[in-house]
Each structure stands twice: as C-alpha cells, then as structure tokens.
Amino acid sequence: MRFGNPYALWGLLSIPIIILMYILKQNFEEKKVASTFLWDMATKDDEVQTPWQRLRKNILMILQILMAILLVGALAQPYLYQENEVGEAEIIVMDTSASMNAVYDQNMSRLAHAKKSASNRVKDLIDGTPVTLITVGNNVNLIVSGSDDKESVLKAIKAIKPSYGAEKIVDHIPFIRSIAESFEAYGIRVYTDTSIEDEQVYTEIINQPDTNVSLDYMSTHRQENDAIEVLAKVTNRYKKNATVHLQLFTEDDQLLKGQEITLGPRESKSIFLDGITYNGDIIYGEIQEKDLIIEDNKRYSILNKEQTKRVLLVTEGNIFLEKGILATGRYELYKTNTADMTEDTYDLYIFDGIRPVSIPSEGHLMFVNIPEVEGYYTTEAAKKSGLVSFEEHPITKYIMKEQFVASAYSPIGMHGDMQPIAGVGGQPIMAIGQIDGRKYSILSFAIHNSDFPVSMSFPVVMDRLLGHLLGDGSEQVTKYFAGDRIAFEPLSTTKTAHILDPENKKTNLAIQYPTTYYDETQALGLYRLVQENHEQEKKIDVIAVGYHTRLESDIEEVVSVQEKQETKGTNRREQKTDFIKLFIVMALMVSLYEWKKYVKG
C-alpha cells in the first residue's frame, strides 16, 4: 500500500496518549457532604487507587484507538496500484475544420453529430480502457492523453468547439500514429467528413451532401465620385443547378445592391456590380439562400481609397487584355502601338508583343508574349502548346484548380527571386519578379491564342496581378482566411498595439520590428488593428477574415462508414484504487458505535 500524504502517519502518536489517559490515577476534589455513605465509598476507592492504576479492559478506549487509526489512515490517503489487462487503447481524432460546421440534419451540425457518436463510443468501452483525444482544425491539439476516466473524457468531448481552420487530418496521420504507438495495442478512430485511405485507421464519415453555393472572392474599388465597383466570384459546389441572390450591404446592414445568379452543376461565375453609392469604408456580400454551409455565404471587403493608377498598354491590338485591365475599374488605361515612349510617366507599362526600345526609368513592368528581355528574363526559343495549371501563390489563391490551354508559349528561365504563377508540366509561363524595387511580370504566351480570356480565372488573375504590380496592398493585407497568421509592419512611432476580434475581445501585441504577428484568427469577421503613438494618436486598420472556400466548401459524396477489422489486442495497465472513502466511512461507523456505548453507560 502507498500513501499520498505519508506525513499524516505521525498522527499515530495519539494512540499512546489515549492509553495514558486510561492508566493515570483519577484526582478527586475534596468536598463536604452530608451522607456517611458517600464517605464510605470514597474511602474504599482511595484505598485501591495508586498514582498509576492497572490498565483494565475498556471498550471505549479500544473504540477511541480504532477511531484514531482510521482518521490518521484517511489523512494519509492510502491507495494501491494493481496491474490489469484492458482493451486496446482508443485514439479518437475529431475533425474540427471549417467544413464540419456544415448542416448534418435539421437539428445539428456535422461536428455535433461527431461528438455525439464519439461520446457513445466512449461509454461502450471496457472500464479501464485508455483513451486519447486529438482535434484537428486550425491546428492539431492533444486534448486527452491515455485517460481511463470515462467522465473526464466525455467532458473533454463535450467541450470541443468548432473552428474555421483548413487543416487536413490526412496530413497529420504520421503524428497521430506516433502518439498511438506509445501503447502496446491501439485503434485509431477518426470522425470527419472526408475519406482517409489508410487501412489502420477506422474512419466514421459524417457527411450529408446537399446544395452549397459559396462566395469565394470579393474585390471592391471606389471611384473618384465615391461610386463603388465590386468584382465577386460565386461557385456552385453541388451536382445540381442552383439559383441564388447575391446582395451587398454596408457594415450596419443597409442594402446597397443585389443580383440574381443562376449556376449550373459545379459552375463558377465572376459577377461585376457597379453604380453603387456609399461613402463608408466597409461592405460585405452575402448569398441570401441558406444551404449546407452558411459560413461560406458571406465575405467582407475593405474599400480602397487610393488614387487611380495610370497604365500604358503598348500593343498592336489585344481586346482581351484591354478588357481585363478595365474590368477591375481601378486604373486609367492609355494605349499606343509604338515602342517609342512619350515623356509622360505611368505607374505600369504593359508591353504586349512589342519589345521596348528602352526600359522606362520609372514605373512597374509587364511583358506579354515577348521571348526575352535582357536583364529581366530569358525564354526557350521553341514554341509549345499545352494545358496550363496555376501554382500555389497569393495571386492565385482564389482560383482553385482551374486550367486553360495555351497554344503557343515559351517556357521562362527562372532566376533570382522570380516566382512562378502558372506553368505547363512544371515549366513556368507566368511569373513575377523584382529588380531594384521595380516589380515586373511575364506572360510568355499569346493571350489571344489561348482560352485564358474566356476562363473564370482570367478576371481574378488580372485583378490580383495588377494589384501586386501597382502596390495595391489593401487586398493583400486586409483579407485573410481563418487560421492564417496576420502580419503587419508597425509604424516607427507606434508605442502600443492591440487587435480587437469580431467579438470585441482585446489582445495586446508585443511590438516587433520589422514585422509583428497575430495568430488568433479562429473567428470569421472583422478584426481591428489599433496602433497608438506617444501622443495617444491612433491608427486603425480593419482586417477581414473569411471562410477558406477553396479547401472547405466542396461537397464530397463518400461512403458513410469505412469498415475495419476489429483487433483483440490488450494493454497492461496499472489501475489505482483509493481507500480514503473506506477509511472515512469506517471512522464514522466507529464514532456512532462509541456514542451509543457511552449513552448506555
């Protein structure tokens, strides 16, 4: 037997004290009384007593000694460890990513159903079975590790909160298995809405396919007369036709404009809304129809108040490129068909098939269908054709996995800090770079000899690419996905900084130069970054955190349960048995018995 508080055993020294009380001579106080009988009894008692009387058999003394032993035993917190064989360890992995917020039935979400199913599983386990609970959402969290206390595990499952992150369980299977292998025998049970191809993992699919239309992207531009233009992208994620209504609202929910949109199965559409008058800084778009995932129906946008940029297009005629530039509504477009530059300066020069005689001394650059430009890039001489895919990049993050065909392209020779945007079979044909602070981009194919202009990705890519070149950082720094890290460059005069989340919870930031970070972007909505200088002047930037539609809005139709052969492995596990309650109950029983004996004399 072991003791949680062995120092309490010093209390056993009270036993000799109890015995001593029973062998000490009783001292009487001398008093005058009228009865000679009492004198006679006192004389006889005095004759037989000595300073130490013989210890006689006394039931009260025995009960008091037993009471002392039991109380000391309870205070010492006795317990035993016994090694037993229990069932295989249960490793429960709960998907808390954004898609688990989707409706499962009329009464609960996918996550709520998964928690209910996992709780029932824990209740059915053999007593003593060790349970480990892991969640995967914004990140991977080990919630419970090898606990055999069912009540604590059930409380932990109940306390799991939904997230809007985009972490995938399949990417963390090696980590999960490394935790499981600390047990002699184990079973991994995953509750998720996507299939996992792993024979050692039992997957319970929580998935009920239905209509879902997502608002993937929304870009806004304010013109000089305060009129607003909006470019949005809407996608039908299901196999049936859908008709929805996209409406634009002010931050205080005043309707600005709306449009009905009809989408075919799995179809995406870019929507352009103009003629909107509003002098505020924030608007949001929302699809009015409730569907499987409500959270991907809404997206905020921070209005851009920067001055209109000037763009010079040097081309022999490219209506597609011209419309792609004008569709954004942010730029003043000027055109020429000669490579000789005028004395005017522009923010961006676009050379479409016409090689510049000399590179302008100011402004950013875009080269389209020009084999190579000395000092900037080179290309292979041979012209090729193929299916173009986009690379993972901030410019392309709203495009999903769209592709287009280019019939005449030249692969770009990458060097320095150049970054690929799109390519064919690993060969870049769209790229960006920077030289001495000047940004440039390359499209090494003829736009009019491709189906790029008629693809859904064209207006979005042009919007993002022009925004990158012209320093329109408003879209880059004010829009994030849930779970992303917010990065900002503190002002040189900033004394303190904090962020208010959508629930108005304040988080103070430790100022670090050149970049300060904030990681707690679990909630969807508007965050406000507040920087304050020594004069208590404040600079407030509004940041929109949205739903990651590319990773979390697709509707998969998968089998509800993946069968797995149940194993019969066991774990040897020490089980702790406490005796505190037993000692306390026995002490109370002894105390009650002693009281009865005392009352009876």
C-alpha positions as CSV (number, residue, x, y, z in Angstrom):
1,M,0.0,0.0,0.0
2,R,1.1,3.5,-0.8
3,F,0.3,6.8,0.8
4,G,-0.5,10.1,-0.9
5,N,0.3,12.0,2.4
6,P,2.6,9.9,4.5
7,Y,3.3,12.7,6.9
8,A,-0.2,12.2,8.4
9,L,1.1,8.9,9.9
10,W,2.7,11.0,12.6
11,G,-0.9,11.2,13.9
12,L,-0.5,7.6,15.2
13,L,1.4,9.1,18.2
14,S,-2.0,10.0,19.5
15,I,-2.6,6.3,20.4
16,P,-0.2,6.3,23.4
17,I,-1.8,9.5,24.7
18,I,-5.2,7.8,24.6
19,I,-3.9,4.8,26.6
20,L,-2.1,7.1,29.0
21,M,-5.4,8.8,29.8
22,Y,-6.8,5.5,30.9
23,I,-4.0,4.4,33.3
24,L,-3.4,7.7,35.1
25,K,-4.9,8.0,38.7
26,Q,-8.1,10.0,38.9
27,N,-7.8,13.1,41.0
28,F,-10.8,13.9,43.2
29,E,-11.7,17.3,44.6
30,E,-12.4,17.2,48.4
31,K,-15.9,18.3,49.3
32,K,-18.1,18.2,52.4
33,V,-21.3,16.2,52.0
34,A,-24.0,15.1,54.4
35,S,-24.0,11.4,53.6
36,T,-21.8,9.0,55.5
37,F,-22.4,6.5,52.7
38,L,-20.6,8.7,50.3
39,W,-17.7,9.0,52.7
40,D,-17.5,5.2,53.0
41,M,-17.4,4.8,49.1
42,A,-14.7,7.5,48.8
43,T,-12.6,5.8,51.5
44,K,-12.8,2.4,49.7
45,D,-11.9,4.0,46.3
46,D,-9.0,5.8,47.8
47,E,-7.6,2.7,49.3
48,V,-7.4,0.8,46.0
49,Q,-6.0,3.6,43.8
50,T,-2.4,4.3,43.3
51,P,-0.8,7.1,41.1
52,W,-0.8,4.5,38.2
53,Q,-3.7,2.2,38.0
54,R,-3.7,-1.1,36.2
55,L,-4.9,-0.9,32.6
56,R,-8.3,-2.6,32.5
57,K,-10.2,-3.9,29.6
58,N,-12.2,-0.9,28.3
59,I,-14.4,-0.9,25.2
60,L,-14.4,2.9,24.9
61,M,-10.6,3.0,24.9
62,I,-10.5,0.4,22.2
63,L,-13.0,2.3,20.1
64,Q,-11.1,5.6,20.5
65,I,-7.8,3.9,19.4
66,L,-9.5,2.4,16.4
67,M,-11.0,5.8,15.6
68,A,-7.6,7.4,15.7
69,I,-6.1,4.8,13.4
70,L,-8.9,5.3,10.9
71,L,-8.7,9.1,10.9
72,V,-4.9,9.0,10.5
73,G,-5.3,6.5,7.7
74,A,-7.8,8.7,5.9
75,L,-5.5,11.7,6.2
76,A,-2.6,9.6,4.8
77,Q,-4.5,9.0,1.6
78,P,-3.8,5.3,1.2
79,Y,-4.0,3.6,-2.3
80,L,-2.9,0.6,-4.2
81,Y,-1.7,0.1,-7.8
82,Q,-2.8,-3.1,-9.5
83,E,-1.6,-4.2,-12.9
84,N,-4.5,-5.4,-15.1
85,E,-5.1,-6.2,-18.8
86,V,-7.5,-3.8,-20.5
87,G,-8.7,-3.4,-24.1
88,E,-6.8,-1.8,-26.8
89,A,-6.2,1.9,-26.4
90,E,-8.8,4.1,-28.2
91,I,-7.3,7.0,-30.2
92,I,-10.2,9.4,-31.1
93,V,-9.4,12.0,-33.7
94,M,-12.0,14.7,-34.1
95,D,-12.1,16.9,-37.3
96,T,-13.0,20.5,-36.2
97,S,-12.1,22.1,-39.5
98,A,-14.5,24.6,-41.2
99,S,-16.5,22.1,-43.2
100,M,-17.5,20.3,-40.0
101,N,-19.8,23.3,-39.3
102,A,-22.0,22.2,-42.2
103,V,-25.5,21.1,-41.5
104,Y,-25.8,17.3,-41.0
105,D,-29.5,17.3,-40.3
106,Q,-32.1,19.8,-39.1
107,N,-31.0,19.7,-35.5
108,M,-27.2,19.6,-35.5
109,S,-24.0,20.2,-37.4
110,R,-21.6,17.6,-38.6
111,L,-19.3,18.3,-35.6
112,A,-22.2,18.0,-33.1
113,H,-23.1,14.6,-34.6
114,A,-19.5,13.5,-34.5
115,K,-19.3,14.5,-30.8
116,K,-22.4,12.5,-30.0
117,S,-21.1,9.5,-31.9
118,A,-17.7,9.7,-30.1
119,S,-19.4,10.0,-26.7
120,N,-21.4,6.9,-27.3
121,R,-18.3,5.1,-28.3
122,V,-16.5,6.0,-25.1
123,K,-19.5,4.9,-23.0
124,D,-19.3,1.5,-24.6
125,L,-15.6,0.9,-23.9
126,I,-14.5,-1.6,-21.3
127,D,-13.7,0.1,-18.0
128,G,-10.0,0.9,-17.7
129,T,-9.5,1.4,-21.5
130,P,-7.1,4.2,-22.1
131,V,-8.5,7.0,-24.3
132,T,-6.6,9.7,-26.2
133,L,-8.5,12.6,-27.8
134,I,-7.0,14.7,-30.6
135,T,-8.6,17.6,-32.5
136,V,-7.6,18.8,-36.0
137,G,-8.9,22.2,-37.1
138,N,-6.9,25.4,-37.0
139,N,-4.1,23.2,-35.8
140,V,-3.5,19.8,-34.1
141,N,-4.3,19.6,-30.3
142,L,-3.8,16.8,-27.9
143,I,-6.8,17.2,-25.6
144,V,-6.6,14.0,-23.5
145,S,-3.7,11.6,-23.3
146,G,-4.3,7.9,-22.3
147,S,-7.0,8.6,-19.7
148,D,-9.1,5.7,-18.3
149,D,-11.5,8.1,-16.6
150,K,-14.6,8.0,-18.9
151,E,-16.2,11.0,-17.2
152,S,-13.3,13.3,-17.9
153,V,-13.1,12.1,-21.5
154,L,-16.8,12.7,-22.0
155,K,-16.4,16.2,-20.6
156,A,-13.5,16.9,-22.9
157,I,-15.5,15.7,-26.0
158,K,-18.4,17.9,-24.9
159,A,-16.1,20.9,-24.6
160,I,-14.8,20.7,-28.2
161,K,-15.5,23.9,-30.1
162,P,-15.8,24.3,-33.9
163,S,-13.1,26.1,-35.8
164,Y,-12.9,27.6,-39.3
165,G,-9.4,26.3,-40.0
166,A,-8.4,24.2,-43.0
167,E,-6.0,21.6,-41.5
168,K,-6.5,18.2,-43.0
169,I,-6.3,15.0,-40.8
170,V,-4.7,13.0,-43.6
171,D,-1.6,15.4,-43.4
172,H,-1.2,14.5,-39.7
173,I,-1.7,10.7,-39.7
174,P,2.1,10.1,-39.0
175,F,1.9,12.4,-35.9
176,I,-1.3,10.7,-34.7
177,R,0.2,7.2,-35.2
178,S,3.4,8.2,-33.3
179,I,1.1,9.0,-30.3
180,A,-0.8,5.8,-30.7
181,E,2.4,3.7,-30.8
182,S,3.1,4.5,-27.1
183,F,0.5,1.8,-26.4
184,E,1.0,-1.9,-26.8
185,A,-2.2,-2.2,-28.7
186,Y,-4.4,0.6,-30.1
187,G,-7.1,1.5,-32.5
188,I,-7.4,4.9,-34.3
189,R,-10.9,6.1,-34.9
190,V,-11.4,9.3,-36.9
191,Y,-14.6,11.4,-37.1
192,T,-14.5,13.5,-40.3
193,D,-16.4,14.5,-43.4
194,T,-13.8,13.3,-45.9
195,S,-12.4,9.8,-46.7
196,I,-9.0,8.7,-45.4
197,E,-7.2,6.0,-47.4
198,D,-5.4,4.2,-44.5
199,E,-6.1,0.5,-43.6
200,Q,-5.0,1.1,-40.0
201,V,-7.5,3.9,-39.4
202,Y,-11.2,3.4,-38.8
203,T,-13.0,6.4,-40.4
204,E,-16.5,7.3,-39.5
205,I,-17.7,9.7,-42.2
206,I,-20.1,12.5,-41.0
207,N,-21.3,13.7,-44.4
208,Q,-24.7,14.6,-45.8
209,P,-24.4,16.0,-49.3
210,D,-26.7,18.8,-50.3
211,T,-26.8,22.2,-52.2
212,N,-24.0,24.6,-51.4
213,V,-23.1,27.8,-53.1
214,S,-20.0,29.8,-51.9
215,L,-18.9,33.4,-52.2
216,D,-15.2,32.8,-53.0
217,Y,-13.9,36.3,-53.7
218,M,-15.0,39.9,-53.5
219,S,-12.9,42.9,-54.6
220,T,-14.0,46.5,-54.3
221,H,-12.9,49.8,-55.8
222,R,-14.0,53.3,-55.0
223,Q,-14.0,55.8,-57.9
224,E,-13.4,59.5,-57.6
225,N,-17.1,60.3,-57.3
226,D,-17.4,57.8,-54.4
227,A,-19.2,55.3,-56.6
228,I,-18.2,51.7,-55.8
229,E,-17.5,48.8,-58.2
230,V,-17.5,45.2,-57.0
231,L,-16.0,42.1,-58.6
232,A,-17.2,38.9,-56.9
233,K,-16.8,35.2,-57.7
234,V,-19.6,32.7,-56.8
235,T,-19.3,28.9,-57.2
236,N,-21.9,26.1,-57.1
237,R,-20.3,23.2,-55.2
238,Y,-23.1,20.7,-55.9
239,K,-24.1,18.5,-58.8
240,K,-27.5,20.2,-59.3
241,N,-28.4,23.6,-60.8
242,A,-28.7,26.5,-58.3
243,T,-30.2,30.0,-58.3
244,V,-29.1,32.4,-55.6
245,H,-29.3,36.1,-54.8
246,L,-26.1,37.9,-54.0
247,Q,-26.7,41.1,-52.1
248,L,-24.3,43.8,-51.0
249,F,-24.6,45.5,-47.6
250,T,-23.0,48.3,-45.6
251,E,-21.3,47.4,-42.3
252,D,-24.5,48.4,-40.5
253,D,-26.6,46.0,-42.7
254,Q,-28.1,48.6,-45.1
255,L,-28.8,47.1,-48.5
256,L,-26.7,48.6,-51.4
257,K,-27.4,46.3,-54.4
258,G,-28.3,42.8,-55.3
259,Q,-28.3,40.4,-58.2
260,E,-29.8,37.0,-59.1
261,I,-27.3,34.4,-60.2
262,T,-28.1,31.0,-61.9
263,L,-25.3,28.4,-61.8
264,G,-25.0,25.0,-63.4
265,P,-23.5,22.0,-61.6
266,R,-20.0,22.8,-60.2
267,E,-20.1,26.1,-62.1
268,S,-18.3,29.3,-61.1
269,K,-19.2,32.8,-62.3
270,S,-17.5,36.2,-61.9
271,I,-20.0,38.9,-61.1
272,F,-19.4,42.6,-61.7
273,L,-21.6,45.1,-59.8
274,D,-21.3,48.9,-60.3
275,G,-23.2,52.1,-59.8
276,I,-23.2,51.7,-56.0
277,T,-23.0,54.9,-54.0
278,Y,-21.6,54.7,-50.5
279,N,-19.1,56.7,-48.6
280,G,-18.2,54.2,-45.8
281,D,-15.1,52.0,-45.6
282,I,-16.6,48.5,-45.3
283,I,-19.1,46.5,-47.2
284,Y,-20.0,42.8,-47.3
285,G,-21.5,40.5,-49.8
286,E,-23.9,37.7,-48.8
287,I,-25.7,34.9,-50.6
288,Q,-29.3,35.0,-49.2
289,E,-30.3,31.4,-49.6
290,K,-29.4,29.1,-46.7
291,D,-27.5,26.0,-47.8
292,L,-25.3,23.3,-46.4
293,I,-22.5,25.6,-45.2
294,I,-23.9,29.0,-44.2
295,E,-20.5,30.4,-43.2
296,D,-19.2,30.5,-46.8
297,N,-22.1,32.7,-48.0
298,K,-20.6,35.9,-46.6
299,R,-17.5,37.9,-47.2
300,Y,-16.3,41.3,-46.2
301,S,-14.3,43.8,-48.2
302,I,-12.4,46.9,-47.2
303,L,-12.8,49.7,-49.7
304,N,-9.7,51.1,-51.4
305,K,-9.3,54.9,-51.3
306,E,-6.0,55.2,-53.1
307,Q,-5.6,57.4,-56.2
308,T,-6.3,55.9,-59.6
309,K,-3.1,54.4,-61.1
310,R,-2.1,55.1,-64.7
311,V,-1.4,52.2,-67.0
312,L,0.1,52.3,-70.5
313,L,-0.7,49.4,-72.8
314,V,1.8,49.0,-75.7
315,T,0.0,46.7,-78.2
316,E,-1.0,46.2,-81.8
317,G,-4.4,45.3,-80.6
318,N,-5.5,43.0,-77.8
319,I,-9.1,43.4,-76.8
320,F,-8.9,40.7,-74.2
321,L,-6.0,42.3,-72.3
322,E,-7.7,45.7,-72.6
323,K,-10.9,44.4,-71.1
324,G,-9.1,42.5,-68.4
325,I,-7.5,45.7,-67.2
326,L,-10.6,47.8,-67.4
327,A,-12.8,45.2,-65.7
328,T,-11.1,46.0,-62.3
329,G,-12.2,49.6,-62.6
330,R,-9.2,50.8,-60.6
331,Y,-6.9,52.1,-63.4
332,E,-6.7,54.7,-66.1
333,L,-5.8,52.9,-69.3
334,Y,-3.7,54.5,-72.1
335,K,-2.9,52.8,-75.3
336,T,-0.2,53.0,-78.0
337,N,1.1,50.8,-80.8
338,T,4.7,52.0,-80.8
339,A,7.6,51.1,-78.6
340,D,8.9,54.7,-78.5
341,M,7.9,56.1,-75.1
342,T,6.5,59.5,-74.6
343,E,7.7,61.9,-72.0
344,D,4.6,61.1,-69.8
345,T,5.2,58.7,-66.9
346,Y,2.9,55.9,-65.9
347,D,2.6,53.6,-62.9
348,L,2.6,50.4,-65.1
349,Y,3.9,49.7,-68.6
350,I,2.5,46.7,-70.4
351,F,4.3,45.5,-73.5
352,D,2.1,43.1,-75.5
353,G,4.1,41.5,-78.3
354,I,6.1,44.7,-78.8
355,R,9.7,44.8,-77.5
356,P,10.6,48.1,-75.8
357,V,13.4,50.1,-77.4
358,S,14.5,51.0,-73.9
359,I,13.1,50.3,-70.4
360,P,11.3,53.2,-68.9
361,S,13.2,54.7,-65.9
362,E,10.2,54.7,-63.6
363,G,7.1,52.5,-63.1
364,H,6.5,48.8,-63.0
365,L,6.5,46.4,-66.0
366,M,4.5,43.6,-67.6
367,F,5.8,41.7,-70.6
368,V,3.3,39.7,-72.6
369,N,4.4,37.3,-75.4
370,I,7.9,38.7,-75.7
371,P,10.6,36.0,-76.0
372,E,13.1,37.6,-73.6
373,V,14.1,41.0,-72.2
374,E,17.8,41.5,-71.4
375,G,18.4,42.0,-67.7
376,Y,14.9,40.7,-66.7
377,Y,14.3,37.2,-68.0
378,T,15.0,34.6,-70.8
379,T,12.8,32.1,-72.5
380,E,13.3,28.9,-74.6
381,A,13.3,29.5,-78.3
382,A,10.8,26.8,-79.2
383,K,7.1,27.5,-79.1
384,K,4.9,24.8,-77.4
385,S,1.3,24.2,-76.6
386,G,-0.2,22.6,-73.5
387,L,-2.6,22.7,-70.6
388,V,-1.7,25.4,-68.1
389,S,-2.1,25.0,-64.3
390,F,-1.8,27.6,-61.7
391,E,0.8,27.4,-58.9
392,E,0.1,28.0,-55.2
393,H,0.6,31.7,-54.7
394,P,-1.3,34.6,-53.1
395,I,-2.1,35.9,-56.6
396,T,-3.9,32.6,-57.5
397,K,-5.4,31.5,-54.1
398,Y,-9.0,32.3,-55.2
399,I,-8.8,30.3,-58.4
400,M,-9.0,26.7,-57.0
401,K,-7.8,24.2,-59.6
402,E,-8.8,25.9,-62.8
403,Q,-6.8,25.3,-66.0
404,F,-6.6,26.7,-69.6
405,V,-5.0,25.9,-72.9
406,A,-2.1,27.9,-74.4
407,S,-1.3,27.1,-78.0
408,A,1.9,29.0,-78.3
409,Y,4.1,29.5,-75.3
410,S,7.8,29.7,-74.4
411,P,9.0,28.3,-71.0
412,I,10.5,31.0,-68.8
413,G,14.1,30.6,-67.4
414,M,13.7,31.3,-63.7
415,H,16.4,33.1,-61.7
416,G,17.0,35.2,-58.6
417,D,13.8,36.0,-56.7
418,M,11.4,35.2,-59.6
419,Q,8.3,33.3,-58.6
420,P,6.2,31.1,-60.9
421,I,2.4,31.8,-61.1
422,A,1.4,29.3,-63.8
423,G,3.0,26.7,-65.9
424,V,2.8,23.6,-68.1
425,G,4.2,20.4,-66.7
426,G,6.4,22.3,-64.3
427,Q,7.6,24.7,-66.9
428,P,6.7,28.3,-65.9
429,I,4.9,30.5,-68.5
430,M,3.6,33.1,-66.0
431,A,5.9,34.6,-63.4
432,I,6.7,37.7,-61.3
433,G,9.9,39.2,-60.1
434,Q,11.6,42.4,-58.7
435,I,14.7,44.3,-59.6
436,D,15.9,47.3,-57.6
437,G,12.5,47.8,-56.1
438,R,10.7,47.7,-59.5
439,K,8.1,44.9,-59.9
440,Y,7.6,43.1,-63.2
441,S,5.6,40.2,-64.5
442,I,5.9,37.9,-67.5
443,L,3.2,36.1,-69.6
444,S,5.3,34.2,-72.1
445,F,2.3,33.2,-74.4
446,A,-0.1,35.0,-76.7
447,I,-3.3,35.7,-74.7
448,H,-5.4,35.7,-77.9
449,N,-4.1,32.3,-78.9
450,S,-5.4,30.7,-75.6
451,D,-8.7,30.2,-73.9
452,F,-7.4,32.1,-70.8
453,P,-9.6,35.2,-71.6
454,V,-12.8,33.1,-71.6
455,S,-12.0,31.2,-68.4
456,M,-13.4,32.0,-65.0
457,S,-9.9,32.6,-63.7
458,F,-9.0,35.5,-66.1
459,P,-10.6,38.5,-64.4
460,V,-9.5,37.3,-61.0
461,V,-5.9,36.7,-62.1
462,M,-5.7,40.1,-63.8
463,D,-7.2,41.8,-60.7
464,R,-4.7,40.2,-58.4
465,L,-1.7,40.6,-60.8
466,L,-2.3,44.2,-61.4
467,G,-2.9,44.8,-57.7
468,H,0.5,43.1,-57.0
469,L,2.4,45.2,-59.6
470,L,0.8,48.6,-58.7
471,G,1.3,48.2,-55.0
472,D,-2.4,47.9,-54.2
473,G,-1.7,46.3,-50.9
474,S,-5.2,46.8,-49.5
475,E,-6.4,43.5,-50.7
476,Q,-3.3,41.7,-49.6
477,V,-3.1,43.0,-46.0
478,T,-6.8,43.3,-45.2
479,K,-8.0,39.8,-46.3
480,Y,-7.1,36.6,-44.6
481,F,-8.5,33.1,-44.1
482,A,-9.5,31.8,-40.7
483,G,-6.4,30.3,-39.1
484,D,-4.0,32.5,-41.1
485,R,-1.3,34.5,-39.3
486,I,-1.8,38.3,-39.6
487,A,1.4,40.1,-40.3
488,F,1.9,43.9,-40.2
489,E,4.7,46.3,-40.1
490,P,4.4,48.6,-37.1
491,L,4.9,52.3,-37.6
492,S,8.1,53.8,-36.3
493,T,6.1,55.9,-33.9
494,T,4.0,53.0,-32.5
495,K,4.1,52.8,-28.7
496,T,1.4,50.1,-28.2
497,A,-0.7,48.0,-30.5
498,H,-3.6,45.7,-30.0
499,I,-6.2,43.8,-32.0
500,L,-10.0,43.6,-31.4
501,D,-11.5,40.4,-32.7
502,P,-15.1,40.1,-34.1
503,E,-16.4,39.6,-30.5
504,N,-14.5,42.7,-29.4
505,K,-12.0,40.8,-27.4
506,K,-8.8,42.7,-27.0
507,T,-5.4,41.2,-27.5
508,N,-2.3,43.3,-26.7
509,L,0.6,42.8,-29.2
510,A,4.3,42.8,-28.4
511,I,5.7,45.2,-31.0
512,Q,8.5,43.6,-33.0
513,Y,10.3,45.1,-36.0
514,P,10.2,44.8,-38.9
515,T,7.1,42.6,-38.6
516,T,4.6,41.8,-35.8
517,Y,2.3,38.8,-35.9
518,Y,-1.1,37.8,-34.6
519,D,-2.2,34.2,-34.7
520,E,-5.6,34.0,-33.1
521,T,-7.8,34.3,-36.3
522,Q,-10.2,31.5,-35.4
523,A,-13.4,33.6,-35.8
524,L,-14.8,34.9,-39.1
525,G,-15.5,38.6,-39.5
526,L,-13.7,41.9,-38.9
527,Y,-10.6,42.4,-36.8
528,R,-9.4,45.9,-35.9
529,L,-5.7,46.6,-35.6
530,V,-5.0,49.6,-33.4
531,Q,-1.6,51.3,-33.2
532,E,-1.1,54.2,-30.7
533,N,1.8,56.6,-30.5
534,H,3.2,58.6,-27.6
535,E,0.7,61.4,-28.3
536,Q,-2.1,58.8,-28.0
537,E,-2.9,59.2,-31.6
538,K,-4.4,56.1,-33.1
539,K,-4.2,54.4,-36.5
540,I,-6.9,51.8,-37.0
541,D,-6.7,49.2,-39.8
542,V,-9.6,46.9,-40.5
543,I,-8.8,43.3,-41.4
544,A,-11.4,40.8,-42.9
545,V,-11.0,37.1,-42.0
546,G,-13.1,34.9,-44.3
547,Y,-14.0,31.3,-44.9
548,H,-11.5,29.2,-46.9
549,T,-13.9,28.1,-49.7
550,R,-11.2,26.5,-51.9
551,L,-10.4,23.9,-49.2
552,E,-13.5,23.7,-47.1
553,S,-16.6,24.3,-49.3
554,D,-16.6,21.4,-51.7
555,I,-19.3,18.7,-51.2
556,E,-18.0,15.2,-51.3
557,E,-20.2,12.1,-51.6
558,V,-18.5,9.3,-49.7
559,V,-19.4,6.1,-48.0
560,S,-20.8,6.7,-44.5
561,V,-18.5,4.2,-42.7
562,Q,-15.2,2.6,-43.6
563,E,-15.2,-1.0,-42.4
564,K,-12.1,-2.1,-40.4
565,Q,-11.3,-5.5,-38.8
566,E,-11.6,-5.1,-35.1
567,T,-8.4,-6.2,-33.3
568,K,-8.2,-8.1,-30.0
569,G,-5.1,-6.6,-28.6
570,T,-4.7,-5.7,-24.9
571,N,-2.7,-3.3,-22.8
572,R,-1.2,-4.0,-19.4
573,R,-2.1,-1.0,-17.3
574,E,-1.8,-0.1,-13.6
575,Q,-5.1,0.8,-12.0
576,K,-5.2,2.9,-8.9
577,T,-7.5,2.0,-6.0
578,D,-8.1,4.7,-3.3
579,F,-9.1,3.7,0.3
580,I,-9.8,7.2,1.6
581,K,-13.6,6.9,1.4
582,L,-13.4,3.5,3.0
583,F,-11.4,4.8,6.0
584,I,-13.8,7.7,6.5
585,V,-16.9,5.5,6.4
586,M,-15.4,3.1,8.9
587,A,-14.4,6.0,11.2
588,L,-18.0,7.3,11.1
589,M,-19.3,3.9,12.0
590,V,-16.9,3.5,14.9
591,S,-17.8,7.0,16.2
592,L,-21.5,6.2,16.0
593,Y,-21.0,2.9,17.9
594,E,-18.9,4.7,20.6
595,W,-21.6,7.3,21.1
596,K,-24.2,4.5,21.7
597,K,-21.9,2.7,24.2
598,Y,-21.3,6.0,26.0
599,V,-25.0,6.8,26.3
600,K,-25.7,3.3,27.7
601,G,-23.0,3.9,30.4
